[in-house]
Amino acid sequence: MQKQQNNTIDWQKIEAYLRSQIPGLSEEEMIVKKFTEGYSNLTYMVQIGDWEGVLRRPPFGYIPPKAHDMEREYRIIEKVHPVYPLAPKPYIYCEDPTIMDKHFYVMEKKNGVVIDAEIPEEFKGIHDVGSHISEAVIKALVELQNIDIKKSNLSNLGKPEGYVERQVYGWRKRIEKSKTDDLRDIRELERWLIDHIPSNKEVSIVHNDFKLNNMMFKADDPRKVIGVFDWELSTIGDPLTDLGASLVYWVQEGDPDIGLTSVTDTAEHTFYSRREFLERYTQVSGRDVSDMNFYLTLGFYKLAGILQQLYYRWKIGEVTDNRFSTLNQGIANLLEMAEEARNNRLL
């Protein structure tokens, strides 16, 4: 068996558990490969012969209450996959501490390409590749939002009433609890968000992290999305919150450093701008986006809050990961982008 450098995980126990749960696996030894770590959940490819799966677990060390809920993510894709096959098929959920220190689940492994900081080799040389990718992302988002949650028995995924209000007040509370001495005064921005909560009543699945590097494309076709990942935060609520978040992550040329790397800010690859993304989304979805400056402002504010929580943990010595030490600059720029968005200067 391939050895894992971090021996907190006993991969022999994992292999024995998988063999006990999945019939017909080959006698070949299990191979393990870490995919990504980032600031969030840990993701590994596990392979036994021709069988492949993806194992997801929380990060090592202290976990804030209710964070990194692998069971919730498993239950979500269990419900969503049948009506939105881009969500991976779930296989196994386990919370037995004798198998692993943290709860985890295993899902199907999709095979394609994930796009992050640069165009993958498979797509280089394709004419208008950025436009094709932009179209595919928009269509995958609209397809998710068009699922009838009542007919699909997804109404119990969350509480849509007051969803946006809870987002605004919830993030204000989280940021307040993680304030540091170098965080700018954001009371005026927060008051503006509270005073401008839209009255949109449409309810859809909200992925809550719908961004380019949470998607997988067919290896030979940038027009075809074959997978959407990272469903931990998904719920039901206002679909335009997902659009706002997607636009935040859709970095474009000229943006300040907000701690994100994305190929979308490279003009040479013909990716849509934020404005073009929004215009095309409006055409495909038919939705009224007249309140988009609110949703975009909320998206920048929320991402600043996510990074502020990480930065606070580093600042008080709770974590020692040096990547967190420079998050304060990205946070400041995100809050500046939020101000630009609320003044309708970004779209």
Contacts in CASP RR format, 6 or more apart in sequence:
PFRMAT RR
TARGET T0000
AUTHOR 0000-0000-0000
METHOD contacts of the structure
MODEL  1
MQKQQNNTIDWQKIEAYLRSQIPGLSEEEMIVKKFTEGYSNLTYMVQIGD
WEGVLRRPPFGYIPPKAHDMEREYRIIEKVHPVYPLAPKPYIYCEDPTIM
DKHFYVMEKKNGVVIDAEIPEEFKGIHDVGSHISEAVIKALVELQNIDIK
KSNLSNLGKPEGYVERQVYGWRKRIEKSKTDDLRDIRELERWLIDHIPSN
KEVSIVHNDFKLNNMMFKADDPRKVIGVFDWELSTIGDPLTDLGASLVYW
VQEGDPDIGLTSVTDTAEHTFYSRREFLERYTQVSGRDVSDMNFYLTLGF
YKLAGILQQLYYRWKIGEVTDNRFSTLNQGIANLLEMAEEARNNRLL
1 11 0 8 1.000
1 12 0 8 1.000
1 15 0 8 1.000
1 29 0 8 1.000
1 30 0 8 1.000
1 31 0 8 1.000
1 32 0 8 1.000
2 29 0 8 1.000
2 30 0 8 1.000
2 31 0 8 1.000
2 32 0 8 1.000
2 33 0 8 1.000
3 11 0 8 1.000
4 11 0 8 1.000
4 32 0 8 1.000
4 34 0 8 1.000
6 60 0 8 1.000
8 60 0 8 1.000
8 101 0 8 1.000
9 57 0 8 1.000
9 100 0 8 1.000
10 100 0 8 1.000
11 30 0 8 1.000
11 32 0 8 1.000
13 98 0 8 1.000
13 99 0 8 1.000
13 100 0 8 1.000
14 30 0 8 1.000
14 46 0 8 1.000
14 55 0 8 1.000
14 99 0 8 1.000
14 100 0 8 1.000
15 29 0 8 1.000
15 30 0 8 1.000
15 48 0 8 1.000
17 94 0 8 1.000
17 96 0 8 1.000
17 99 0 8 1.000
18 25 0 8 1.000
18 30 0 8 1.000
18 46 0 8 1.000
18 48 0 8 1.000
18 92 0 8 1.000
18 106 0 8 1.000
19 25 0 8 1.000
19 48 0 8 1.000
21 91 0 8 1.000
21 92 0 8 1.000
22 51 0 8 1.000
22 91 0 8 1.000
22 92 0 8 1.000
25 48 0 8 1.000
25 49 0 8 1.000
25 51 0 8 1.000
26 48 0 8 1.000
26 49 0 8 1.000
26 50 0 8 1.000
26 51 0 8 1.000
28 48 0 8 1.000
28 49 0 8 1.000
29 48 0 8 1.000
30 46 0 8 1.000
30 47 0 8 1.000
30 48 0 8 1.000
31 45 0 8 1.000
31 46 0 8 1.000
31 47 0 8 1.000
31 48 0 8 1.000
32 44 0 8 1.000
32 45 0 8 1.000
32 46 0 8 1.000
32 47 0 8 1.000
33 44 0 8 1.000
33 45 0 8 1.000
33 47 0 8 1.000
34 42 0 8 1.000
34 43 0 8 1.000
34 44 0 8 1.000
35 43 0 8 1.000
35 44 0 8 1.000
35 45 0 8 1.000
35 54 0 8 1.000
36 43 0 8 1.000
37 59 0 8 1.000
39 310 0 8 1.000
39 323 0 8 1.000
39 324 0 8 1.000
40 59 0 8 1.000
40 68 0 8 1.000
40 230 0 8 1.000
41 56 0 8 1.000
41 57 0 8 1.000
41 58 0 8 1.000
41 59 0 8 1.000
41 68 0 8 1.000
41 70 0 8 1.000
41 230 0 8 1.000
41 232 0 8 1.000
42 56 0 8 1.000
42 57 0 8 1.000
42 58 0 8 1.000
42 59 0 8 1.000
42 60 0 8 1.000
43 54 0 8 1.000
43 55 0 8 1.000
43 56 0 8 1.000
44 54 0 8 1.000
44 55 0 8 1.000
45 52 0 8 1.000
45 53 0 8 1.000
45 54 0 8 1.000
45 55 0 8 1.000
45 109 0 8 1.000
46 52 0 8 1.000
46 53 0 8 1.000
46 54 0 8 1.000
46 55 0 8 1.000
46 106 0 8 1.000
47 53 0 8 1.000
52 108 0 8 1.000
52 109 0 8 1.000
53 91 0 8 1.000
53 106 0 8 1.000
53 107 0 8 1.000
53 108 0 8 1.000
53 109 0 8 1.000
54 88 0 8 1.000
54 106 0 8 1.000
54 107 0 8 1.000
54 108 0 8 1.000
54 109 0 8 1.000
55 104 0 8 1.000
55 105 0 8 1.000
55 106 0 8 1.000
56 70 0 8 1.000
56 73 0 8 1.000
56 104 0 8 1.000
56 105 0 8 1.000
56 106 0 8 1.000
56 107 0 8 1.000
57 70 0 8 1.000
57 100 0 8 1.000
57 102 0 8 1.000
57 103 0 8 1.000
57 104 0 8 1.000
58 67 0 8 1.000
58 68 0 8 1.000
58 70 0 8 1.000
58 102 0 8 1.000
58 103 0 8 1.000
59 68 0 8 1.000
62 318 0 8 1.000
62 319 0 8 1.000
63 102 0 8 1.000
64 309 0 8 1.000
68 102 0 8 1.000
68 232 0 8 1.000
69 232 0 8 1.000
70 93 0 8 1.000
70 102 0 8 1.000
70 103 0 8 1.000
70 104 0 8 1.000
70 105 0 8 1.000
70 232 0 8 1.000
71 93 0 8 1.000
71 95 0 8 1.000
71 103 0 8 1.000
71 105 0 8 1.000
72 232 0 8 1.000
73 105 0 8 1.000
73 230 0 8 1.000
73 231 0 8 1.000
73 232 0 8 1.000
73 234 0 8 1.000
74 90 0 8 1.000
74 93 0 8 1.000
74 105 0 8 1.000
74 107 0 8 1.000
76 157 0 8 1.000
76 231 0 8 1.000
76 232 0 8 1.000
76 234 0 8 1.000
77 87 0 8 1.000
77 88 0 8 1.000
77 89 0 8 1.000
77 90 0 8 1.000
77 107 0 8 1.000
77 231 0 8 1.000
78 90 0 8 1.000
79 152 0 8 1.000
79 153 0 8 1.000
79 154 0 8 1.000
79 157 0 8 1.000
80 87 0 8 1.000
80 154 0 8 1.000
80 205 0 8 1.000
80 231 0 8 1.000
80 234 0 8 1.000
81 87 0 8 1.000
81 88 0 8 1.000
81 89 0 8 1.000
81 90 0 8 1.000
82 152 0 8 1.000
83 147 0 8 1.000
83 152 0 8 1.000
83 154 0 8 1.000
84 143 0 8 1.000
84 144 0 8 1.000
84 147 0 8 1.000
84 205 0 8 1.000
84 228 0 8 1.000
86 140 0 8 1.000
86 143 0 8 1.000
86 144 0 8 1.000
86 225 0 8 1.000
86 226 0 8 1.000
86 227 0 8 1.000
86 228 0 8 1.000
87 227 0 8 1.000
87 228 0 8 1.000
87 231 0 8 1.000
88 107 0 8 1.000
88 108 0 8 1.000
88 109 0 8 1.000
88 110 0 8 1.000
88 227 0 8 1.000
88 229 0 8 1.000
89 107 0 8 1.000
89 108 0 8 1.000
90 105 0 8 1.000
90 106 0 8 1.000
90 107 0 8 1.000
90 108 0 8 1.000
91 105 0 8 1.000
91 106 0 8 1.000
91 107 0 8 1.000
91 108 0 8 1.000
92 105 0 8 1.000
92 106 0 8 1.000
93 103 0 8 1.000
93 104 0 8 1.000
93 105 0 8 1.000
94 100 0 8 1.000
94 103 0 8 1.000
94 104 0 8 1.000
94 105 0 8 1.000
95 103 0 8 1.000
110 216 0 8 1.000
110 226 0 8 1.000
110 227 0 8 1.000
111 219 0 8 1.000
112 216 0 8 1.000
112 217 0 8 1.000
112 218 0 8 1.000
112 219 0 8 1.000
112 226 0 8 1.000
113 120 0 8 1.000
113 122 0 8 1.000
113 123 0 8 1.000
113 216 0 8 1.000
113 217 0 8 1.000
113 218 0 8 1.000
113 219 0 8 1.000
114 120 0 8 1.000
114 213 0 8 1.000
114 215 0 8 1.000
114 216 0 8 1.000
114 217 0 8 1.000
115 123 0 8 1.000
115 133 0 8 1.000
115 212 0 8 1.000
115 213 0 8 1.000
115 215 0 8 1.000
115 217 0 8 1.000
115 263 0 8 1.000
116 212 0 8 1.000
116 213 0 8 1.000
116 261 0 8 1.000
116 262 0 8 1.000
116 263 0 8 1.000
117 261 0 8 1.000
117 262 0 8 1.000
117 263 0 8 1.000
118 263 0 8 1.000
119 129 0 8 1.000
119 130 0 8 1.000
119 263 0 8 1.000
119 266 0 8 1.000
119 269 0 8 1.000
122 219 0 8 1.000
122 220 0 8 1.000
123 129 0 8 1.000
123 133 0 8 1.000
123 217 0 8 1.000
123 222 0 8 1.000
126 132 0 8 1.000
126 222 0 8 1.000
128 270 0 8 1.000
129 222 0 8 1.000
129 269 0 8 1.000
129 270 0 8 1.000
130 222 0 8 1.000
130 269 0 8 1.000
130 270 0 8 1.000
130 271 0 8 1.000
130 272 0 8 1.000
131 270 0 8 1.000
131 271 0 8 1.000
131 272 0 8 1.000
132 222 0 8 1.000
132 223 0 8 1.000
133 212 0 8 1.000
133 217 0 8 1.000
133 222 0 8 1.000
133 223 0 8 1.000
133 271 0 8 1.000
134 264 0 8 1.000
134 271 0 8 1.000
134 272 0 8 1.000
134 276 0 8 1.000
134 277 0 8 1.000
134 280 0 8 1.000
135 223 0 8 1.000
135 280 0 8 1.000
136 217 0 8 1.000
136 222 0 8 1.000
136 223 0 8 1.000
136 224 0 8 1.000
136 225 0 8 1.000
137 212 0 8 1.000
137 215 0 8 1.000
137 225 0 8 1.000
137 246 0 8 1.000
138 277 0 8 1.000
138 280 0 8 1.000
138 281 0 8 1.000
138 284 0 8 1.000
139 225 0 8 1.000
139 284 0 8 1.000
140 215 0 8 1.000
140 225 0 8 1.000
140 228 0 8 1.000
141 210 0 8 1.000
141 242 0 8 1.000
141 243 0 8 1.000
141 246 0 8 1.000
141 281 0 8 1.000
142 281 0 8 1.000
142 284 0 8 1.000
142 285 0 8 1.000
144 204 0 8 1.000
144 205 0 8 1.000
144 207 0 8 1.000
144 210 0 8 1.000
144 228 0 8 1.000
144 242 0 8 1.000
145 204 0 8 1.000
145 205 0 8 1.000
145 239 0 8 1.000
145 242 0 8 1.000
145 285 0 8 1.000
146 204 0 8 1.000
146 285 0 8 1.000
147 154 0 8 1.000
147 204 0 8 1.000
147 205 0 8 1.000
149 155 0 8 1.000
149 157 0 8 1.000
149 203 0 8 1.000
149 204 0 8 1.000
149 205 0 8 1.000
149 236 0 8 1.000
154 205 0 8 1.000
154 236 0 8 1.000
155 236 0 8 1.000
157 205 0 8 1.000
157 234 0 8 1.000
157 235 0 8 1.000
157 236 0 8 1.000
158 235 0 8 1.000
158 236 0 8 1.000
158 237 0 8 1.000
159 236 0 8 1.000
160 203 0 8 1.000
160 236 0 8 1.000
160 237 0 8 1.000
160 238 0 8 1.000
163 206 0 8 1.000
163 235 0 8 1.000
163 236 0 8 1.000
163 237 0 8 1.000
163 238 0 8 1.000
163 241 0 8 1.000
164 197 0 8 1.000
164 198 0 8 1.000
164 200 0 8 1.000
164 237 0 8 1.000
164 238 0 8 1.000
164 241 0 8 1.000
164 298 0 8 1.000
165 197 0 8 1.000
167 241 0 8 1.000
167 298 0 8 1.000
167 302 0 8 1.000
168 190 0 8 1.000
168 193 0 8 1.000
168 194 0 8 1.000
168 197 0 8 1.000
168 298 0 8 1.000
169 194 0 8 1.000
171 301 0 8 1.000
171 302 0 8 1.000
171 305 0 8 1.000
172 190 0 8 1.000
172 193 0 8 1.000
172 194 0 8 1.000
174 305 0 8 1.000
174 309 0 8 1.000
175 183 0 8 1.000
175 186 0 8 1.000
175 304 0 8 1.000
175 305 0 8 1.000
175 308 0 8 1.000
175 309 0 8 1.000
178 305 0 8 1.000
178 308 0 8 1.000
178 309 0 8 1.000
178 311 0 8 1.000
178 312 0 8 1.000
178 313 0 8 1.000
179 308 0 8 1.000
179 312 0 8 1.000
180 308 0 8 1.000
180 311 0 8 1.000
180 312 0 8 1.000
180 315 0 8 1.000
180 328 0 8 1.000
182 328 0 8 1.000
183 308 0 8 1.000
183 328 0 8 1.000
183 331 0 8 1.000
184 332 0 8 1.000
184 335 0 8 1.000
186 301 0 8 1.000
186 335 0 8 1.000
189 297 0 8 1.000
189 301 0 8 1.000
189 335 0 8 1.000
189 338 0 8 1.000
189 339 0 8 1.000
189 342 0 8 1.000
190 301 0 8 1.000
192 297 0 8 1.000
192 342 0 8 1.000
193 294 0 8 1.000
193 297 0 8 1.000
193 298 0 8 1.000
193 301 0 8 1.000
193 342 0 8 1.000
196 291 0 8 1.000
196 294 0 8 1.000
196 342 0 8 1.000
197 294 0 8 1.000
198 238 0 8 1.000
198 240 0 8 1.000
198 291 0 8 1.000
198 294 0 8 1.000
198 295 0 8 1.000
200 238 0 8 1.000
200 240 0 8 1.000
200 288 0 8 1.000
200 291 0 8 1.000
202 238 0 8 1.000
202 239 0 8 1.000
202 287 0 8 1.000
203 236 0 8 1.000
203 237 0 8 1.000
203 238 0 8 1.000
203 239 0 8 1.000
204 236 0 8 1.000
204 237 0 8 1.000
204 238 0 8 1.000
204 239 0 8 1.000
205 234 0 8 1.000
205 235 0 8 1.000
205 236 0 8 1.000
206 234 0 8 1.000
206 235 0 8 1.000
206 236 0 8 1.000
206 237 0 8 1.000
206 238 0 8 1.000
206 239 0 8 1.000
206 241 0 8 1.000
206 242 0 8 1.000
207 228 0 8 1.000
207 231 0 8 1.000
207 233 0 8 1.000
207 234 0 8 1.000
207 242 0 8 1.000
208 233 0 8 1.000
208 234 0 8 1.000
208 235 0 8 1.000
208 241 0 8 1.000
208 242 0 8 1.000
208 245 0 8 1.000
209 230 0 8 1.000
209 232 0 8 1.000
209 233 0 8 1.000
209 245 0 8 1.000
210 228 0 8 1.000
210 242 0 8 1.000
210 245 0 8 1.000
210 246 0 8 1.000
211 245 0 8 1.000
211 246 0 8 1.000
211 249 0 8 1.000
211 250 0 8 1.000
212 249 0 8 1.000
212 250 0 8 1.000
212 262 0 8 1.000
212 263 0 8 1.000
212 264 0 8 1.000
213 262 0 8 1.000
214 228 0 8 1.000
214 229 0 8 1.000
214 230 0 8 1.000
215 225 0 8 1.000
215 227 0 8 1.000
215 228 0 8 1.000
215 229 0 8 1.000
216 225 0 8 1.000
216 226 0 8 1.000
216 227 0 8 1.000
216 228 0 8 1.000
216 229 0 8 1.000
217 224 0 8 1.000
217 225 0 8 1.000
217 226 0 8 1.000
218 224 0 8 1.000
218 225 0 8 1.000
218 226 0 8 1.000
239 287 0 8 1.000
240 287 0 8 1.000
240 289 0 8 1.000
240 291 0 8 1.000
240 292 0 8 1.000
240 295 0 8 1.000
241 295 0 8 1.000
241 298 0 8 1.000
241 299 0 8 1.000
243 278 0 8 1.000
243 281 0 8 1.000
243 289 0 8 1.000
243 292 0 8 1.000
243 295 0 8 1.000
244 292 0 8 1.000
244 295 0 8 1.000
244 296 0 8 1.000
244 298 0 8 1.000
244 299 0 8 1.000
245 299 0 8 1.000
245 302 0 8 1.000
245 303 0 8 1.000
246 277 0 8 1.000
247 274 0 8 1.000
247 277 0 8 1.000
247 278 0 8 1.000
247 296 0 8 1.000
247 299 0 8 1.000
247 347 0 8 1.000
248 296 0 8 1.000
248 299 0 8 1.000
248 300 0 8 1.000
248 303 0 8 1.000
248 337 0 8 1.000
249 260 0 8 1.000
249 262 0 8 1.000
250 262 0 8 1.000
250 264 0 8 1.000
250 272 0 8 1.000
250 274 0 8 1.000
250 277 0 8 1.000
251 258 0 8 1.000
251 260 0 8 1.000
251 261 0 8 1.000
251 262 0 8 1.000
251 264 0 8 1.000
251 265 0 8 1.000
252 264 0 8 1.000
252 265 0 8 1.000
252 271 0 8 1.000
252 273 0 8 1.000
252 274 0 8 1.000
253 265 0 8 1.000
253 266 0 8 1.000
253 267 0 8 1.000
254 265 0 8 1.000
255 265 0 8 1.000
255 337 0 8 1.000
256 330 0 8 1.000
256 333 0 8 1.000
256 336 0 8 1.000
256 337 0 8 1.000
257 329 0 8 1.000
257 330 0 8 1.000
257 333 0 8 1.000
258 303 0 8 1.000
258 330 0 8 1.000
258 333 0 8 1.000
258 334 0 8 1.000
258 337 0 8 1.000
259 307 0 8 1.000
259 327 0 8 1.000
259 330 0 8 1.000
259 333 0 8 1.000
263 269 0 8 1.000
263 271 0 8 1.000
264 271 0 8 1.000
265 271 0 8 1.000
272 280 0 8 1.000
274 346 0 8 1.000
274 347 0 8 1.000
275 347 0 8 1.000
278 289 0 8 1.000
278 292 0 8 1.000
278 347 0 8 1.000
281 287 0 8 1.000
281 289 0 8 1.000
282 289 0 8 1.000
292 347 0 8 1.000
293 341 0 8 1.000
293 342 0 8 1.000
293 343 0 8 1.000
293 344 0 8 1.000
293 346 0 8 1.000
293 347 0 8 1.000
294 342 0 8 1.000
296 341 0 8 1.000
296 346 0 8 1.000
296 347 0 8 1.000
297 338 0 8 1.000
297 341 0 8 1.000
297 342 0 8 1.000
299 338 0 8 1.000
300 334 0 8 1.000
300 335 0 8 1.000
300 337 0 8 1.000
300 338 0 8 1.000
300 341 0 8 1.000
301 334 0 8 1.000
301 335 0 8 1.000
301 338 0 8 1.000
303 334 0 8 1.000
304 330 0 8 1.000
304 331 0 8 1.000
304 334 0 8 1.000
304 335 0 8 1.000
304 338 0 8 1.000
305 331 0 8 1.000
307 327 0 8 1.000
307 330 0 8 1.000
307 331 0 8 1.000
307 334 0 8 1.000
308 327 0 8 1.000
308 331 0 8 1.000
310 319 0 8 1.000
310 324 0 8 1.000
310 327 0 8 1.000
311 324 0 8 1.000
311 327 0 8 1.000
311 328 0 8 1.000
311 331 0 8 1.000
313 319 0 8 1.000
313 324 0 8 1.000
314 320 0 8 1.000
314 321 0 8 1.000
314 324 0 8 1.000
314 325 0 8 1.000
314 327 0 8 1.000
337 346 0 8 1.000
340 346 0 8 1.000
341 347 0 8 1.000
END
